Amino acid sequence: MMIIDTYPFINGKAVVWVKDSVFTEDNSPVVAKCGLINNIDEFIIPPIYDNIQYIGTDTVAVNIGFKEGKKYQYSGRWGIVDLNNQILVPLKYTDMICWEDGIMFSAEYRRKWGVINIKGEVIIPFKFDWISWPDKNGNIPACKAGKYGCLNMKGNVILPFVYDSVTFK
């Protein structure tokens, strides 16, 4: 098995892409798979996924079916595993953004965005065009009907959806 790409280590762990060989028996290219290694090059999460998001917490967003260059809606499904590769949230989301706390995630399901926790419980309903992660004050930028606004951690609108963009400093 050869490592073909890696992300920098975060908290002693790094996402790596591996291949067993360059070509299959019929000479078609082998698709790389992702895993998570520790600082002594042991796999914590085996290289069975097509994409991984790891931000240094005890949870990892994983994808099966991701194809580089394809729209996310048509490219695999995201879910959450722990560092023992136990599934916490089923792989059913078309896109996912990990929050810094590792227990909340913005996720896209059936072309709408919402927020879930590591139990898969819906915290903010799936009714938005897009939802980001919260700033240090808990304000969450979001988009609805093509306009941007802001939600609080309970999903209440704190800045109306009337703006062309929203940024935080």
N, C-alpha and C positions, 0 to 999 in steps of 0.2 A: 504494500500500500504506500502510495507516495502523496505527500502533502503538496498541493499545488497553489494554495493561497491561504493567508491567515490574517486575522485582525489582531491588533495589539492586545496584550494581556490586560485584563481588568480584574482586580482582586484575585490574582493568581489563576485566572482562567482565560482562554482565548477560543474564538470560533475559528475552525479550520475547514478547508475544503480538501477532500482527498479523492483519489482515483486508484483502483486496483491496477489498471493498465491504461494505455492510451486508446486502444482499439478493442472492440469485441471480436468474437470469432468471425463475424461476417464483415470485418473491417470498418464498421460504423464507429463513430467516436463514442467513448464511454462518458456518461454524464457524471459530473462530480457530485459528491454528497457532502453535507455539512455535519460536523460534530463539535463538541466542546471538550477541550483538553485542559488538564491542570498544568502547573508549572514544572512537572516532571514528565510531560508528554504522554500521560495516561488519559484515555478517553473517559470523561465523566458522562457525557451524552454521546452515544455511539453515532458514527457517521451514516445515518439512515435518512436524514432530512434533506430537502432541496434548498432550504434557506433557514437561517436562524437569526433572531435578534436577541443579543445578550447585553445587558447594561450594568452588570455587576451585582445583581440581586440573587435571591434564591429561586427565582423563576426565569424561564426561558421561553420566548415565543418561537414556535417551530412551524415549518411549512412543509407539506408534502404536495408535490405537483407543480411547484413554481417553475416557470420557464422564463429565462432572461429575455427581456425585450417584449414580452407579452403584457397586455393589460392585466392588472391584478384580478379583475373580475373573472378572467378566464384562465387564471394561472394558479391553480392549487388552492389549498385551504390552510388557514392559520389556527393554531390553538396554543395552549400553555402547558408546559411540563415543569416539574421540579428538577432539582439537581440529581435525582435518582432516576430520571426519565419516566416518572409516573405522570400520567396525563391528569392534569387538574381541570383544564377546560378543553372540551372536544375540538378537534380540528374541523371547524365548520365556517370560519370567518374568511372573507375574501381579502381583508387587509387588517393590520393591527399596528398600534403604536403603544410601546411599553412606557409606562409612567415611571418616574424615578423611584417610587416607593416599592415597585415590584409586586404590588397587590391590586392595582387598578390598571385598566387598559382601555384605550379608545379602540373600537373595533367596527368594521364594516360587515353588515349582514343584509343580504337581499337589497343591495345598492343604497342602503341607508346606514348612517353612523350612530353609534351610541357608546355607552361606557359600561364595562363589565368588571367584576372583581375576580379573584382567583378561584372562586367557587362557581364561576359562570353566571352569577346572578346579575341581572340587569340593574344598573344603578341609575343610568340616564337612558331613557327609551331610544330605540333606533328610529329616529325621525328626522335626522339632520343629513345635509349633503356631505358634511365633514366635521370632525371634532378633533382638536389638537390635545395636548396635555396641559395641565394647569401651570400657571406661573407661581412664583413664591407666595402669592397672596390667595391662591386657590381660584383664580379667574381662568376660565377655560374658553379660548377662542373657538368659535364654531361658525358654520355656514348653513343657512337655510334659505331655500328658494333663491339662490344666487347672491344673497346678501349676508354680510358678516355681522356678528354680534358676540356677546359673551355670556357664559353661563357660570353659576357658582357650582360648588361640589354636589349640591342636591339637584342640579339640573334646572334651577330657576333662572330665568333671563334677568341678567343684571345690566346688560347693555343691549338695547334693541337691535334687531336684525335689519338695519337700514344702511349699513356702510359697505363701501366697495372693498375695503380691507381692514384688518385689525392687527396691530403690532404692539408688543410690550417692550419696555426698556428695562 
